[in-house]
């Protein structure tokens, strides 16, 4: 079978045929799943003889060089995640029009398969799936990465019951708010957070929103927002509060309602900071639930067992240099490796010397000599032709991943000289061969020299000391050091100037691989206590706030309140809260009390009087001095003005 994928690549939209070998190494066995960006196959690594999942990007996307470049860069970040609940990534490469990822093969099914088969899940089962999901995301968030496309199709459940998160293909190292861009948002409508839809931003809390939706789906068997079109679902995410699961599953523990509400708040600040924090909250809530609450069977449940109905789906990426032909592939000059054909020598006439005497014998001897000479000449010519075409050439032996000593021995056995060069490799162990020049299987003179590229092991860089450095400069210094700026968190600090770096994670001097994200904690400056300005006039309130180093914004509209007209009715942030110098405090000016004329209810029955006052906007208190059911006095009196919502007292007789 020809292992050159170029011979089989077709138009955009075609996929590698079953039995095809990509990059001279990965044989496609069967198709597992088709997604929006790629098709997943079960494949065999011919070099290591192991089963794996091969994710091949759709040719229409692979034709976009910028997309592929970003895809590969982000794959490097994902490949560094070593966690038992994250699908492992082995390799990445390209062959012709196909860009592929080689990943861990998980034999089992997706969470979507389980939900289709079982409908709603018991709370214990739902939490058994949620916790490892959050553990996997927690590792990614700690490394400064966000998944951005969490959904049941990307949660794999292996045959041994282990839960793994897959398809970090949309992941990227992020700031605390990273714009993903309309041109690059590849989300799933049912799991998009409001800020993704409205602002195009995604951070760690975006993943938690999707996890909250998935928890609701596991507990109830249905999605919280349903609509005939994507636009209708997006509108519900933006405008409607997330329903509580107990509305669909009566008797569900209140703690589970609270957990869903905590994860799916429309305001990102109302959610936990990251998956690690949510995992801690989940375990606390679970510990408070009894066995009856955990094992309650929802009415929407349709099966008793978590069947393994479908194959797993997706994973992420790891870059590696592509071998053009593989260790046993055919070289580009294969047409020169042919066998020459030569003419046979002419037949020898039988000798007749004993019949014709010495002269005839001499002529026969002369013919034998000529024939022998011709044979020798033909052999010499044939040998020369063979040597010119093939005899002086051999093939470069396959020594990839062998130690330097083993590779030298193989080359010596082939009569080839060796030259050594060294390079960093994240995949190949130190002292082992990364590559050869010429490539394995290439045609080379027997006296030629093969350059062995030997691994130095993973390249490492140290995290620089960024304490006290302004954020923009710190990001630049990280990139200069070969690292990537990660999540930015902010906290008050009396020692560090506002906007400067307080600390990094990993810490100063930590050895990291190039391209690793580094999380930054940035100072919000010395905290300022917000003064209480409610009840002050606008000028006095502005003066008090600006004295504390705060900016002032006056709300566009005024409101009725108990405060006098023209004074501050309310403020945000509230009094005694902490703010950073330069933060803005919004004040809303009062229009004074909302005065309403008190209606006359004397001589009316209690119920009619109460209804009339409530319709006018008042609260009612009833006092009985005598036995009776008619109003004989009211306070305030009829016709007086009183604030809307204030209380009117009635005396009955």
PECORSUL-V72315 format. One record per run of one state. SS is the DSSP state (hx for helix, st for strand, lp for the rest). FROM is the first residue (numbers start at 1). TO is the last residue. Records with the same first field share a line. If there is no record, write none. Layout:
# PECORSUL-V72315
SS: FROM-TO ; FROM-TO
This chain:
# PECORSUL-V72315
lp: 1-4 ; 8-20 ; 23-25 ; 35-37 ; 46-49 ; 58-58 ; 63-64 ; 80-85 ; 87-88 ; 96-97 ; 104-107 ; 119-122 ; 143-144 ; 147-151 ; 159-162 ; 166-167 ; 171-171 ; 174-177 ; 180-188 ; 192-193 ; 200-200 ; 203-203 ; 221-229 ; 240-244 ; 248-253 ; 264-267 ; 271-274 ; 288-290 ; 295-333 ; 337-352 ; 392-392 ; 396-402 ; 414-416 ; 424-431 ; 438-442 ; 446-448 ; 456-459 ; 463-469 ; 481-483 ; 492-499 ; 506-510 ; 514-516 ; 524-526 ; 530-536 ; 548-550 ; 555-558 ; 560-566 ; 573-577 ; 581-583 ; 591-594 ; 598-604 ; 616-618 ; 625-629 ; 636-640 ; 644-646 ; 653-653
hx: 5-7 ; 59-62 ; 65-79 ; 111-118 ; 123-142 ; 152-154 ; 168-170 ; 189-191 ; 194-199 ; 204-220 ; 230-239 ; 245-247 ; 254-263 ; 268-270 ; 275-287 ; 291-294 ; 334-336 ; 353-391 ; 404-413 ; 471-480 ; 538-547 ; 606-615
st: 21-22 ; 26-34 ; 38-45 ; 50-57 ; 86-86 ; 89-95 ; 98-103 ; 108-110 ; 145-146 ; 155-158 ; 163-165 ; 172-173 ; 178-179 ; 201-202 ; 393-395 ; 403-403 ; 417-423 ; 432-437 ; 443-445 ; 449-455 ; 460-462 ; 470-470 ; 484-491 ; 500-505 ; 511-513 ; 517-523 ; 527-529 ; 537-537 ; 551-554 ; 559-559 ; 567-572 ; 578-580 ; 584-590 ; 595-597 ; 605-605 ; 619-624 ; 630-635 ; 641-643 ; 647-652
